[in-house]
């Protein structure tokens, strides 16, 4: 497998990255291709599609060994499920698959075609193996069963974000910051209600606590 591009996002670390693509529409990213893959003709017709599949590498989750079962965080981190029944990053091959919205293609003089996408769930600098157009007539299955994921899909926190702290973010990052927190970025094994957590996002550190279903932002600090 050859890396053809990298995606640039507002997440320097794994903490806070949405667990699935499309959960936070306001999260933006730019896919920048390596020089040998920047031929404009390779992108001919892509602008006609609204969404694309991105095949990428879990570059920060590589392991020498793999396990047949994993413990999905949304099931409490204690119930074992088969690795192939989950989207865990700890797999025989560290490959991720995301469906994102293609906002636009910008032809940069130095970087060639740059894909601007939204609804991302990847860290900054994540290697990309391939992109393919999303085809609604074959890729969308409204009747599909959810399996055990249906039990946890709608879980979100309430967010109390003081206005003076929210205003520290650029206007185009504020909705995304709130939406990320609403998804409850805490790891399942560190859900203490008296702990202050730190989320790095868009060049800022968001310090927050959680009490029950209420997440409260304590402070936002420039990194």
N, C-alpha and C positions, 0 to 999 in steps of 0.2 A: 504494500500500500504506500502510495506517495502522497506526501502533504502537498496540496496545491495552493493553500491559502491559510491565512490566520484571521480570526474574528476579533475585533476590538470592541470591548464593552466597558461599562463602568464598575466592574467587579474585579479588584485586584486579587481577591482570595475566594475560596469556595463558600465561605459563610455568607448566607443571605441570598445566594443564587436560587431563583425559583426551581422547584422540584420538577417542573414540566415546562415546555415551551408554550407560549400563548397565554399563560396565567396572568402576566402583567403586560398589557399591550403597550404601555408607555416606555418599556425598556428597549432602548435602541442599540444597534450594533452596526459595524461596518466590516464587511468581508473584503480583505485586501489580498490579491493573488500574488503568488511568486512570479518573478519576471517571465519565466518560460510559459506561463499560462495566461498572459495578459493580452493575447491576440483578440482584437475586437470581434472578429468573425466567430469566435467560440461562444459569444454571448448573443448572437443574432437571434431574435425572436423571444428572448427571455423576458423582455420588458412587457410582453403581452400577458404574462401570468401574474396573478395577485399574490400567490404564496409559493414558497419553495421548500423542498426537503434539504436539510443540511446534514451530511454525514461527517462526524468529527471524532476526535480522540479525547478520552478521559485522561488527559496528560498528567494530571495530579493524582490519579488513582491507580497507578500501575502497581501490580504485585507479581511476584514470581509464581505464586500458587493461586489457585482459585478454589472456592467452596461450592458445593452443590446447592446449599441453601443460604439465604440471607435473611435478615430481620428488618423488614420495611419500617421506617420511622413512623409512618402514619398508622401502623398497627400497634404502636406502643414500644417498638424495638425489642419485643420479647417473643413474638410469634414467628416461627421459621416458615419461609416459603421457598419454593424452588427458584433458583436464580433466573431461570428462563421464564418464570411467571412474574418477574419484576423488571423494573428499569434501573436497578442498582448499577452503580458505576463499577462495582467489583465483579468482573465477568472474565471468562476465558480470554476474550479479546476486548480491550478497553475502548469499545466503539459506542458512540452516542448518536442518536437520531432525533432531529428536531424539525418541526414544521414552523416556519416563521413567515411573517408577511414581508413581501418585497415592496418596500416603499418607493424606491427609485434606483436607477443605475446612473452613476456619475462617471463620466470619462475624464479622468485626471491626466494631466500632461505627463506626470512622472510615474504614477501608480497604475495607469491604465484603467480598466473598468472597475469601479468600486461599488459593491452592492450595499445599499442602505436598507437594513431590515429592522423589524420590530417584533416584540414578543420573545426576546432571546432568553436563553437559560444556560449561558456559557460564560466562563471566566474570560477576562481579557487575555489575549494571546493564545487562545485555544486553537490547536491545529485543525484544519479542515481537510477532509479527504475528497469530498465530492459534493456537488449540488445537483438537484434534479427538480423539475417543475412539479408542483402539486396539481393533481388532476381530480377535480371533484367527482366526476362520473365514476371513477374507479377507486379513489382513495377515501372517499367519505362513505361511512356506513352508519347511518343514524340508528339502525336497529341492533347494532352490535352490543353484546353483553359486556358489563363493566367488571365482572369478577369481584374480588374482594375490595377493589379500589373504590367501588361505589359507596362504601361505608364511610369514607373519609374525604371524598372529593370536595365537599362544600364547607369544610372547617376553615373559618377565618377568625382572626382576632379583631376586636375593636381597637382603634388607635387614637390616642390622645397626643397630639403633636402641637406643642405651644407655637403660636403664630410667629413669635420673635425668633424661634429656632428654625422653623420651616422657611422663613424669609432668607435665611443664610444661603439656601440653595438657589441656583439659577432657576428662573421660572419654568423652563422646560424639563427640569428634573424633579420638581416637587411632587407631582402626582405619582411618579414612579416610586419615589422614596416612601410615600405613604402606602402604596400598594404592596411593596416588598414587605414592609413591616406587618401588614395585614395577613400575610401568608404564614406568619410565625416562623422566623428563620432559626430559632433555637434548635440545637441538636436534641434529640429525644432524651439523651442521658444527662442533660444539663438544664433541666427545667425548674431550677430553684427559684422561688418567688422573691427571695431577698437578694438576688444576684443582679449586678449591673452588667449587661451585655454590650458588646461593641460591634457594630456593623460598619465595614468600610465600603463606601459607595460614592462614586463620582468625585473623588478627591476629598471627601469628608468622612469623619468618624461619627456615627450616630450612637450615642449611649442611651440605653433604654432598660426598663424593668418591665416585668409582666406580673400582674396580680389577677389570677383567674383568667378571664377572657379579655382583660383590659391591658393593652400595652401602652406604656407611658414613656415618651421621649424625655430624657433628663437633660441632655445637652448635645449640641452639634459642634464639633471642633474640626477646624481645618487641618488636614494631614500634612 
